[in-house]
Amino acid sequence: MLILSRKINEKIKIGEDITLSIIEIKADQVKIGIDAPKEVKVFRQEVFNAIQNENLAAATSTESIESLSNLFAKKEF
């Protein structure tokens, strides 16, 4: 892990396309601006973890597979 010290209005460059800007420092909170291409997904860690957990739950759920099977099952009349 790289640890850097920055002041307000200073920036950090990641590769050629991503720039992090320190916007505000107040008490124990730092506001960071992120300038990145649209195809680069940027998430807060807790949101990323929630997405990963939901994807894992969906991938391992047999309930949704059974529901789809019942939906497309051939019905006799």
C-alpha positions, -999 to 999 in steps of 0.1 A, spaced: 0 0 0 13 34 -9 6 61 17 7 98 6 2 130 25 -18 157 6 -32 191 14 -64 208 1 -63 213 -37 -34 189 -42 -39 159 -65 -28 123 -69 -25 109 -104 -32 72 -111 -20 62 -145 -28 87 -172 -66 88 -169 -74 90 -132 -69 120 -109 -78 122 -72 -82 157 -58 -83 166 -21 -114 189 -18 -118 194 19 -104 183 52 -127 188 82 -121 171 116 -119 133 108 -134 135 73 -116 141 40 -136 149 8 -120 135 -23 -128 143 -59 -123 115 -85 -118 123 -122 -119 91 -142 -132 79 -176 -168 67 -176 -158 31 -182 -139 30 -149 -163 20 -121 -156 39 -88 -174 27 -56 -170 33 -19 -157 1 -3 -189 -6 16 -210 -3 -16 -186 -25 -35 -188 -51 -8 -226 -50 -8 -226 -55 -46 -202 -84 -43 -224 -100 -16 -256 -96 -37 -239 -111 -68 -226 -140 -48 -261 -146 -32 -277 -144 -67 -252 -168 -82 -256 -194 -54 -294 -191 -50 -313 -222 -62 -346 -204 -55 -343 -181 -85 -333 -210 -108 -364 -230 -97 -386 -199 -103 -373 -196 -138 -378 -233 -145 -414 -231 -133 -419 -200 -154 -408 -217 -186 -421 -252 -178 -444 -266 -205 -480 -266 -192 -505 -292 -203 -541 -282 -208 
